[in-house]
Amino acid sequence: MRKLLVLILFLSTSAFADFSAKVINIIDGDTIDVLTYNNKRIRIRLVDIDAPERGQPFVNESKQFLSSLITKKVVLIKEQGQDIYNRMLGTIYYKKQNINELMVLNGYAWAYRYRNKASNKTMIMLETKAKQNHLGLWQEDNPVAPWEFKRRAIK
């Protein structure tokens, strides 16, 4: 029984893989399409961040900033599961830089929160720094977080 438990724990922690792929499309400030070396197209949602939605200020700037960082580049993806839309969740690295963090640090995305709670404290710290420096979307007087924007649109 113990060997089975160890095997299950090993398989569950090693189910996600790091891999490299070429960025072929920027959907928005937190979603990209990549092409793997075996020509598989994968949609990736950048984990721990939430970029402006269509209809919000800075939606185009967010997409453009992400595009300037990684379009047509080979990036490293650290896979972290899937979301409810079957997109792979991942952290993107280019030349050892964490692209997810750069999006927040430069004010082009918020730290992702679920039910008003962020799971990544580093992202909160980077968001605070961007806000203090009035970078990107923090140039606005009262930027509306994407989850709040979507909630208001439903009403």
Secondary structure, DSSP 4 states (H G I P E B T S, - for coil): -HHHHHHHHHHHHSSS-EEEEEEEEEEETTEEEEE-TT--EEEEEETTEEPPPTTSTTHHHHHHHHHHHHTT-EEEEEEEEE-TTSPEEEEEEETTEEHHHHHHHTTSSEEPEETTEES-HHHHHHHHHHHHTT-GGGGSSSPPPHHHHHHHHH-
